[in-house]
Amino acid sequence: MIDPTITHLRQLMEQQDYPALAAACAEAWAAQSDPATLPLLALAEAQQGDFHCAREHLQQAEALFDQLDVDARTDLAGACLVLLQFDRAIALLDDILAAAPEQDLALARRGFACMARGEPAEAAAWFERSLQHNPGRITVLLNRIHLHLQQQELSEAEARLAQAEQQLATRQGLPEAIRNQHRDALDNLRLSLWVKQGETAEAEAWVAEQGDVAGAQAHFARVLAENDRHAQAEAVLKEGLRRDPDNETLVRQFIELAQLLGRSHQAVHLIERRIARDRDNPEWWIALVNACLPQFEARAAQAADKALELCEALTVSDDNPEARICALRRQARLALAQVKANQQQYDEAEPMLLALLEEQPHLAPALRELGSLCLQRGRIDEAVAHFERLKQIDPVMGHGALINARRFPEDETTLEKIEQVARRPSLEGSLRSGLLFQLAAAWEKRKDYDKAFSLADEANRASKRFLHYDPKAHRNSCARIRALYSRDYFARRKDYGNPSTLPVFVLGMPRSGTTLVEQIIAGHSLIQGAGELGVIPARIQGLNRWERHIGSGREYPVCMDDVTAYVSQGIAQQVLDELQGYADEAKPGAKHVVDKLPHNFENIGFIKLLFPNARIISVRRDPRDIAMSNYFTDYQAKHGGMGFAYDLEWIGQQLADHNLLMHHWQQLFPNEILEINYEDVVEDTEGMARRMLDYIGVDWEPQVLAFNELDRPVKTASVWQVRQPIYKTSKAKWMNYKPHILPLVEAANAPIRPDPETIKLLPEPGMYTTAGSYYKADKLDEAEYEYKKLLHHIPDHGAANYQVGVIYWRKGHLKEAIPFLEKAHNKCPWQTVWRQGLIQAYEATGETDKAEALKQKYPARGPTADADSQGLETYQGELIMPTSENPREAYLDEVLGNYFRQG
């Protein structure tokens, strides 16, 4: 006789009312101690995220296994599935089905297990068997429709959709929340079918007819993205946000899409807008951490601290059940640990991750982060152990992490399953390129080079959809760099920079061997390896920020004629202070600090201006090996400087640009740049190590040859390789892909023809700051003369026009001042002080209509209004705070200093 209590509990399970199920199971277990309630209790707790209690009750149920009937064992398998114990679940289900082959729930759960393991064909077969015995199980129908769509079986999907909709309409006793959940899933599948059938007009019409238009738009946008229509998805979300700018569902989805498209600034801005409205919601602070990493490290750290603070302050209530609070606290702690790891504060991050895993051993993101941390610190065996645990929880994530650690699956079946998952639609699109890159490495290891290239090629083409890289712009930039940095340029700047020999720059094409070279020389007791630093690009961006601020219309490298000797010395000192900090923290006795940012090969001219005595090691390698290594690497930075690596022609062009630039630098600085070949390092490691140390100026130390044992973190794509002894298998690897590299060879050997461009330099450096120092000293005539000299060369220079207007104003030539102020405002409309100055000038000369028009167009808002109203009176005062006895140097310290600080 069936126990009516168990019948009721299983009805709650079928209705997916897990809170009610957990409460009823706990009550039933306390009253009757019926073992059949324990698997249901474990399942309910796991579904709500209470994994610790779920595992405890699962263990209790396992201990009473002999007392469980077939249905209870099926429930036990269900709990195992939710807890990601797939092998145990499958073993249970196979035993059940051997004895009761028509048990429809066991059949369905066997299908769920196959789906989770990336076996769609097997899953479909199990689902079909389940539906034969119980056609009305909606969750099985939904999964079967999903598989039909995945396999492009569109007519079958349409028929099953009609069946599911009928079942949902006639199903009695289903809680409204679960009914709505099923309805959302069906709507999503219907939209996906329309998009795959090319019937987007029908989908758009359906969206417009829904009561919850915003929710329908969110569904539609995700379906479009899953079908590689990201631009259309973005347009749908924008339309939704125009109608309902505060809709949380649309905002969250737009943030997710913005991050996917490489628009981190946009994502951060949107999250911060939400935080401004809901400052005490820790979820948004956690989202801000994820959006800020790894680009905006300081902001991510602040957000992580705030998220944890808010989570700790949460108290249990109807709106905030204990399970939700625990989950949020785990997310906040994980976010803080990720920030610490990103900052290379591993001694703080590791205990945080271990504590999280002690509480929740199956927390996959924490396991992955801990394994990555161990890998970066050179603890390969520990990393592999963590990834093996991860594989048991999330097979795809675990295998991917193991492949990155060069532990490859031994059977092709596993690789085929991962490939099926890689082709499962997601917000990224119809393909998950990261998984395809990992599979390419695995098939390369198996020496199936055609298969490996095919997967890498597919991954690169999928990634290119999101790229903003412009190979022509890069070629033109390299041409400008070569044109600006000439013998004449340096001959006129002999007193520039700092003579320090602290900096050592290891550079070259990415994947040329820069990490190996740095690891070798960093083994010396007097040399600290700091990894890939952004200190040089940050200062270049500082120049660009300054030029935008003053409205010159110029950027690096042309604006280098705004850098005076004094400014170059100040920038150099900032860089030295930063590098010295790395040495003081890790190796206090170090005399040299290595920055191994590969793309600094573009910045050698700037480096030599700042540090004439800096040691620069250029690493070269067979360009075909560089190319293939780049093409097989997923940099997960598709939207930055590594965009070239996703196209063989672009790689070929970059190789050619690099070669020409290095020839230029060698001609400009003969015998000052040490060129090292990766192949020579592999063949004669000691000889090359001696040569590099001699070039740097330190004595030989044999421990540098034990570079793979060096206890220092490595975060680059070479993290695994530099933990190994020297190996030669990477030499001439391109030969395995010889049939595929014709586009690379043709691009690398094509003539380099940048767009013709004339570089217009100022006749003397620092003309703007010279004029400013005269103005600071109240020498208006001299300042006017210098500003006009500058305007002769750059007529649209925003700040120079504004300053001439100010000078005219102060001399009493009000009408003559206005054209200069107008030109400055038109050039830099974001300069609020300039705008207020123009408004004041209009009002003083009776042109009140123009003043009002500007006020209407740019209404003053909030706390900036008072500052804006100062206009002409305080523009210079806001920028100048003397810190030196020399007026010009005081001016430079203030107006330029902040623009060259990193970050």
N, C-alpha and C positions, 0 to 999 in steps of 0.2 A: 504494500500500500504506500502510495506517494505521500510524503509528509507535506501538509498544506503550507507549513511555514517555508519550507524549501521552495515550493511552487511559487509562493509570493516573492521570495528573494530572486528567483530566476526571472520572474516578470519584471522586477525592477532592473535587472541586468539587461534584459531585452530592450527595455525602454531607455537604457543608458542614463538612468537617474542615479548616478554614483554616490552623491551625498546621502540620499535616502537609503541606498543599498548598504553603505558602510555602517550607518546607524542601526539599521535593522539587523545586520549580521552580528554586530557587536552585542546587541540585545539578545539575539537568539543564542549566541555562543555562551553568554553569561547564564542564560536560563536553562539551556538543555545540553550544552557541550557537545552538540552534534558536529562531528568532524566535517560534514559536507558544507558547513557554513564557512569554514576557514579559507578554502580557495576563493570563494566569492568575496570574502572580506579582503583578502590580499589583492584581488583584482580591482575592487572598488578603490582601495587606498592607492594602488599604483596609478590608476586612471586620474586620481586627484593630485598626483605628484608626491605623495607621502611614501617614498620608496623604502625608507628605513623600516617603518611599521609593516609595509607590504612584504618585505623580505622575511621579517620575523614570523609573520603569520604563514607565509609560504613554507618556511622550514617546519613549523608546527604541523602543517598539513602533510608534508612529506613524511614526517615521523609517524603519522597515522595512515599512511598510504593504503595499507591492507584493508582498512575499514571504509575506503571510498568506493562507491559504485562507479559505473561507466560515466554517468552524467557528472559526478563530482570530479572524476579524473579529467574530463573534458574542461571543466572549470579550472582545474589546476593547470592544464596546458594553456588556457587563456591567460591566467595570471603570469605564467612564464613568458608568454609572448609580450605582454605589456612591460615586463621587467627585462626584456631583450635577451632572455635566456632561450635562444632559438633551438639549440641542439636538444636541450631537455624537452622543450615543447614538442618538437618533431618526434622524438622518441616516444613520448606519451601518446601522441595522436596516432602514430603508426600502430602502436599496440592496441589502441581502442578500435581503430578501423579494421584491424585484422579480425577482431571479435565481433564488431558491429559495423559492417561496411555501409550501412544506410544511415548512420548517425549524422544528420545534416549539419549540426553545429560543429562537430569534429571535422567534417569535410571542409566547411567554410574556414575554420581556423587553420587547417592545413594549407589552404590557399593563401591566407594572410601571411603565414610563415614563408611561403615561397615568394610572395611579393616583397617582403622585407629583405629577403636574401638575394633579390635581383634576378628572380626566375619567372618572368612573365608567362611563358608558355605553360610551365607546370602549374602556376597559380590559376591560369584560365581553366585548365582541365579540372582542377579540384573545385573551383567555383561552379562549373557546369554540373558536376555531380551533386553538389549541395543544392543547386537550384532545382534539379530534377525531383528532389525529395521535399523541398520547401521553396516553392517559387516566390513566396511572399516575403522572404528575408531581405529587407531593403538595403542593408549595409552590403550584402553580397552583390546585389544588383548594381549598386553604385560602383563597387570595385570592378565588376565585370565590364561595365560601360567604360570605365577609365582604361581598362586594358584594350577594349575594342578601339578606342580612339588612339591609343598608343601604337597599335598595329595598323592604323589607317583603315580599319574595318568600319567604314562610316555608315553603311546601310544597316549593319548589325547593331551599331551603337544607337541609331535612330529608333529601331524597333524596341530595343531594351529600355531606352529612355521612356517611351510611351508606356511600357509595362511598369516601370518604376513609378511613374507619375500616377498611374491608376492605383497601384498598391498603396501609395501614400494617401491618396484621396479617400480610399475606402477603409484604411486601417483605423480600428477603433482603440480607444484607451491609450493613445500615444501622448505623452506630455507635450504641451505646446512648445516648450524649448527644444525638445528633440525633433518635433515636427518641423520647426523652423530651420533647425540644423540640416535636416535632410533636404528641405526645400532649397536652402542655399547651395548645397552640393549639387542638386539636380540642375539648378539655374546655371551653375558654373560649367557643368558638363554640356548643357544645351548651348551655351555661348561658345564653348570650345568647338562643338560640332559645327555651328554656323560659320565660325572663322575658318575651320579646315575645309568647309564646303565652298568658301569664297562668298558667303552670303552675309557680309558685314552690314549691309543696309538693314537686313532683318534684325540683326543684333542691335544696331543703333535704335531702331524703332522700338524694340522690346524694352531697351534701357529707358527710353523716354516715357514709356507707359507705366513704369513701376512707381508704387507709392513711395518707396525708399530709393529715390533716383541716385543718391550718393552711393549707397551700398551696391546698387546695380553697376554704377560706373566703376567702382573698385573691382568688382568681379570681372567686368569687361576688360579693364586695363590689364589685369593679371593674365587673362587668357590671351590677349594680344601679345604681351611680352613672351609668354610661353611659346608663341608661334612666330617669334623673331620679328615682331612688329613693334619695336620699342618706341619709335618716334610717334606712332599712332597711339600707343599706350600713354605716352607722356601728354599728348594733346587731349586725350579723354580726361586724364586727371586734372590738367590745367582748367579745362572747361568746368569740371566739377567744383574745383576750388574757387573759381570765379563766382559760381552760384552760392557756394556754401564754404567760405574760407576757413571756418572753424571746425569743419567736420573731421573728427579724429581719425576715422578710417581712411579717408582720402589723404590726410596729412601723413599718416604713417606709411601708406603705400607710396606716396610721392617721395618721401625721404628715402625709402628703400630703393626706389628706382633711381633717384639722384646719385646715391652711392654707387650703384651698379654702373651707371653711366660715367663715373669718374668725377662727379661734381660734388666733391666733399664740402666745399665752401657753402654751396646751396643747401646741402643736407644739414650742416651745422646751423646755418641761419634759420632754417625752418624749425629745428628743434629748440633753439634758443627763444624763438617767438612763442613756442608752446610753454616753455619754462617761465617766460615772463607772465603768462596768464595763470600758470598752475605751478608755483615755485615749490610746493611741498609734495609734489608727486615724484617719488623716486624713479619711476619707470622712465620718465623723460631724461633724468640725469644719467641713468644707465645707457639710454639710447645715445646720449651726447658723448659718452665715453667711446662707444663703438664707432660713432661717426668721426671722432677726432683722431683715433689711432689709425695709422702711426704718424700722420702728418703733423698734427697739432698736439704735441706731447704735453706741454704745460697745461693746456686747457683740459685735456683728457684727465690729467692728474687731479685738477681742481674738481672736475665733475665726479670722479670716482669717490673722492673724499666726501663730497656733498651727498652723493647717493647713499653711501654707507651710513652717514649721520642720520639721514631721513629714515632709512630702513630700521635702524636701531630704535628710533623714536616711535615706530608704529605700535599700536595696541590692537588687540583682538576685538573685533566688532562684527556685526552682521555684514557690513560692506567689506570688511577686512578679515576673513577667516584665517585661522592660524596657518593653514597650509599655504595660503597666498603670501603671508608675511614671511614664512620660512623660505619660500621660493625666491622672493625678492631679495632677501638678505643674502642668499647664496649667489644670486646674480650680481649683487653689488660687490661682494667679496671677490668673486671671480674677476669682475671688471677691474678692481683695484690691483689684483695680482697680475693681470695682463698689462696694466700700466707699468707696474714695477719691472716686469720682465722686459717690456719694450725699452725701459730706461736702463736696462742691464743691471738693475738692482736685484740680482738673482738671489742673494742671501736673504732678502726680505720676501721676494715672490715665492720661493720654494716652500717655506713653512706654511704660507697661506694656502697654497694648492694642496699640500699634504693634509692640512686640517679639513679642507673641503671634502677631500676624497675619503678621509676617515669617517666623516658623517654620511657621505653619499658615495660609496665606491663606484657607482655606475654613472657618475657625472662625466659624460663624454668630453665636453669642452675643457674641463679641468685636466683630464687625463692627457688630452692632446697638447695642452699648454705645458704641462709638466714634462712630457716627453720631448717637446721642442726645446724647452729650457735645458734639459740634460744634453740634448744633441749639440746645442750651441756651446755648452761648457765642455764638450769633449767626452762626456760620459756615455759612450755609444751603447754599451750593453744595458745600462739602466734605461736609456731612451727606448731601446727595442723592447724591453720588458713592459714598459708602460704602453707602448703601441700594440703589443700583443694582447694586453688586457682590453685596450680600446677596440681591438678587432672583435672580441667576444661580445661587446656591447653594440657597436656599430661597424659591421664588417667592411663597408665601403670606406668609411673614414679611417678605420684602422689599417686596412690594406694600403690606402693612399699614404698614410704617415709612414708605414714600413717601407714603401717604395722610395719615399724621399730619404729614408735612412739606408737605402740600398739593400733592403731585405725583400726579395721578390717572391711572389707566389710560385710554388713549384708546379702547379698544374694549370693548364690552359683553361679549364672550366671556370676557375675563379676569375681569370682575366676576362672571359666572355661575360660573366655575370656583372662584373664592374662596368664593362662597356655598355651593357643593357641599361644600367643605372645612369651612365653618362648621357644616354640618349633619352632619358626621361625628362619631359618638359618641366621647366621651372621658370622663375622670374628672369633668370639669365637667358632663357630662350629654349630652343629645341635641343641644345647640346650644353653639357657642362664641360667647358674647355679644360678646367683644371684637372679633372679626372682623365681626360684624353691625353694630356701631357704625361701624367703618371703612367698610363698604359703604354704610351710610346716608349718610355724608359724601360718598362718591363719587357716589351717585345724586343727591344734592342738587346737587352741582356740575354734573351733567348736566341739572338742572332737571326731573327726574322726581320731583316732590315726594311724590306718593302712594306710590311705591315706596320713597323715602327714609324716609317716616314709618312705613311698614309694617315696615321692617327695624329702625328705632330702637325702635318699640313692641315688637317681638318680642324685641329685645336687653334692653330694660328688664324685660319680664315674666320672661325667663329669669334675669336677675340678682336679681330680687326673691325668688327661692326661697331665697337665702342671707342675706337681710337680717334684721337685728335692730332696725331703726328703728321707733320708736313715735311717730307724729305726735301722739297725745294727750299723751304724756309731755312732748314738746317744748313743746306749747301750755301745759301746766301749769307747766313750768319758766319760760317767759317771763312767765306771770302772777305767779309768785313773785318774779321779778326786779323787775317793775314795782311790786309791793306793798312790797318791802323798801326799794328806793332811792327815797326821798321827800325833799321839801324839809326835813322835820323831821329825817330821818336825817343829812343833810349839815350842817344847822344845828348839830347837837350834835357835829360832828367837824371843826371849822375848823382844828384844829392837826394834822391827819392828813397823811401822805404827804410828798412831796418837791417843792419848787417848780421843779425843773429843767424846762427847755423842750427838752431833748435829744430826748425821744420824739415821733415823729409817727406817728399811726395812720391808715392808709387802710383803710376798711372798707365793707362793703355786701354785698348778696346776691352769692354766687358767680356769675360771668359777667356782672357789671354793669359792668365796665370798671376794676376796681381795679388790675389789672396795668398797664394803659395809663397810668393816673394816676400810679402809682408810678414808672414808667419815665420819665415826663416830668419830675417834680420831682427824681428822682435824678440827672438830668443836671446839676444845679446843683453848683458846686464846694464848697458847704458842706453838702450833703445826701447822705447815703449810704443807698441802698436796700438793705435786708437781706432782702427777700423775705418769704415767709409764715413768721413765727416763732411758736413755741409758748410764748413767755415768759409771756403772761398766762394762757392755759389751764393752764400748768404750775403756776402759783402757786395757782390755784383748786383744782387737784387736790391741791396741798400742804395746803390747808385741809381738804379732804375726808379726806386720809390722817390728818391730826391728829385730826379728829373721830372717825374709826374707832378710832384708837389709844386715845383716852381714853373711848370708849364712850358718847358723848353721845347717839347716835341721831339726830344732825342732820347736814345737809350744806349745801353752798352752794346758795342765797345766805343761808339763814336763819342759818347759823353766823357770818355777818359780825359779829354782836354779840360774838363772842369776840375780834375784832381790836381791839387798843388802838392808840393813837397811836404808841407806841413800836414795836409790831409792824409797823404799816403803813409806818413809816419804814424799818425793816429790810428789808422785802420790796421796797420801792421802790428801795432802794440796790442790792439784788441785781440787779434788772432793769436799772438804770442801768449797773452794772458790765458786764453781759452786752452791752447795746447799745453801750457804749463800745468793747468789744472788737471788734465788727464795724467800727466806724469806724476804730479804730487799725490794723486789719489792711488795710483796703481803701482808705480815704481819711482819712489821719491828721488833716487839717485840718477835718474835718466838724464842724459844730455841731449837726446834727440827724441822727437815724437813723430810717428809715421801717420800720415793721412793717406789712405789708399783708395780714394774715390777715383774710379777708372776714368770718368769723363773729364777729369781735370786736365786731360791732354788738350782740351779746348782753351784752358785758362792759364797756360804756361806764361803767356805775356804778362798777365795780371800778377801771377805769382812772382815772377822775376822783378816786377816793378816794386812789389812790397818787400821781397826778400832776395836781394841780388845774390846772396851766398847760399840760398836754400839748395839742398841736395834733391835732385829729381831723377828717379829711376823709371825709364820707359820700358815697359814689358812688351815684347813682340812675340808673335806666334804665327804658325802657318795660318793665313787668313781663312782658308777653307775649313780648318778645324774650329776657328773662332766662330765662323758663320754657323756651322752645324750645331755647335754647342749652344749658341744663342737661340737657334730655331727650335731646339728641344727643351728650352728652359721656360717655365712659366714664372715670369717675374711678378705676377700679380700687381703690376703697376702699369697697366695698359695705357694710362692716361698721362704719364709723365715722360721723362727723357728716354725711357727704354722702349718707346713705341716702335722704333725702327726694327726691333728684334722679331716682329711678327710677320715679316715679309722678306723673302729672299732677295728681291731686288733692292729693297731699302737697306738690308744688311750690306749688300755689295756696294751701294753708294756710300754708306757710312764708312766702310773699310777704305774706300778711295779717299774720302774726305780726311779721315784720320791719317792716312799715309802722307797726303800732301801737307797737312798741318805739321806733322812731325818733321818732315823735310824742311819746312819753313823754320821751325824752332831750332833745328840742328844748324842751319845756316846762320841764324841770328845769334845763337849762343854756342859757338863751336867748342867742343871738348868740355862743356859744362853739364850736359845731360848724359847720364849713363844709360846705354841701351843694352838690355838683357833679353836673350831669346829663351822662351819657355823650354824649347827642346834641349837647349844647352843645360838648363837647370836640371832637367830630368836625367841627362846623360852624365853630367859632371857636377853634382850638387855641391860638393866641397869647393871645387874650383870657382864656381860662380858665387858661392857664399863669400869666399875670401875676397873676390873682386868687389862685391857690393860693400862689404865692411870697410875695405881699404878706401873706396870712393867716399864713404860717409866720414871716414876719419877716425875709426876706432880699431883697437887691436883685435886679433883673432881670438875667438872663444869657441871651442869645439861643441859646446852644448847647442849651438844654433842648428846643428844637423839633426837634433832630436825635436824638430819643429812640431811633429805630430803629437808629442807629449806635452806641449806647452799648455800651461793652465791659464788660458785666457779665452774669453768668449769670441765666437765667430758667428756673425749674423747673415753673411752673404749666401748666395746660391751655392757657394763652394764649401758650405759648412761641413759636409761629409768628407769631401776629398782631402782637406787639409788635416784631418785626423788620421789619415793613413800614411804609411811610409811611401816614399816615391814609387810610383808605378808608371809603366810605359804604354799601357793599353790605350791611352787617350791620344797618342801620337798617330797622325795620319788616319784618324777615325773617319774622316770625310770620304775615304776610298769606299766605305760601305754604302755610300749614298751617291756615288759618282753619276748614276743615270738621272739623278734628280736636280743637279746643281747648275744646269745651264743658265737659268735666269740670274743666279748669283754671279757667275763668271762674267756674263755679258755686262751686268750692271757695274761690277767692280772695274772692268777694263774700258768702259765707255769714257769718252772725253768729259772732263769736268767743266761744265759751262754754266757758271752762276749767272743770274740776271745782271746785266750791266748796271753799275751804280757808282756814282762819284762820292767819295768820302770827303765831306767838307769839315775841316777842322778849324778851330779858332786859332788866330795867330799867336796867342799866348795863353797859357793855362790859367784857369781860375778867374776869368774876367768878371763873372757874376759876383763872386765873393770879394774881389777887389773893390768893385763898385759899392758893395754892401758895407765894407769896412769904412769907406769914405762917408757913407751916409751915417754910420754909427758915430763917427767923429764929428758929425754935424757940418761936414764940408760939402754943402749941397751942390755947388758948381762942379766940383771934381766928381762927385757921385753922378750928377746928370751927364757929364761928359763920358764917363765910363759905361753907364747904362746905355747911352746912345751908340757908343762904339759896339757894344754887344748886339744892339738891335740892328745895326748895319749888317751884321753877319746872320742873325736869327731874328727877322722882323716880327715873328709871331711869339717870341718869348714872353710867356704870360707874366712872370714876376717882374721882369725888366720893364715891361709896359706899365704894370701897376706902379712900380717905384717911380718911374718918370712922372706918372700922373700925380703921385703923392708929392713929389718935389715941386711940380707946377702949382699944386694946391697951396703948398707952404709958401711959395713965392708970390702968391696972390693972383696967379693966372688960372682962374677957375674954369672958364670956358675951354681953354686949351688943354686942361687936365682931363676933361671928360672923354675924348676919343681914346686916350691911352687906357683909362679905366674900363671903358667899354670893351676894348680889344682884350684886355686881361680877363674880364669876366666871361667873354665869349669863348676864350681859350680854356678856361678852367672854371666852369660854372659850379663846381663842387666847393670852391673856396668861398666859404660863407662870409669871412671877414672882407674879402675883396668886394663881394656883392653889397654888403652893407656900406662900404666906402662909396661905391657907385651911387647907391640910393641917397646917401648924404649929399653927394655932389649934385645930383639932380635936384634935390630939395633946395640946396643953397643957391642954385642958378634959376630957380623958378620952374623947372621942368617936372612939376609934381605928377603929371599924368604918367610920365615914364617911371617915376619912383613908385607910384601906386601899382603900375603894371608888374614891376619886379616883385613887389611885396605880395601881390596876389599869386604870382607864379611860384614864388618860394616863400610860403608862410613860415614865420618863425615858430618853432615847436619846442616846448619844454624848456629844460635848463640851458639850452644853447642860445635862447633868445637874447639874454642879457649880454653874453659874450659877443654875439653877432652885432649888437647895436654899437659896439665900440668902433667898428669900421676903420676910418682913416686915422683915428687918433692913436691906435695901439697896435697896428699891424706889426711894426718892427719891434715894439716892446714885447710882444708875445714870443718872439723868436730869439731875442738876444739877452743872455744873462752872462756877463763877462766872467771868465775863469782864468784869464791870462792878462799879464801886463801889456802885451802887444795887442792893440785893438783888432787887427786883422785876425790874429790867432784866436782871440776871444770870440769873435764873430763866427769863425769856422767851428770852434768847439761846440757852440750851441746849435747853429743852424744845420750843421751836417752830422754831428756826433750820433744822434739817435738813429739816423737812417742806415748806419753801418753796423748796428748791433744785431747779432743773429736773432732771428725769430721776431 
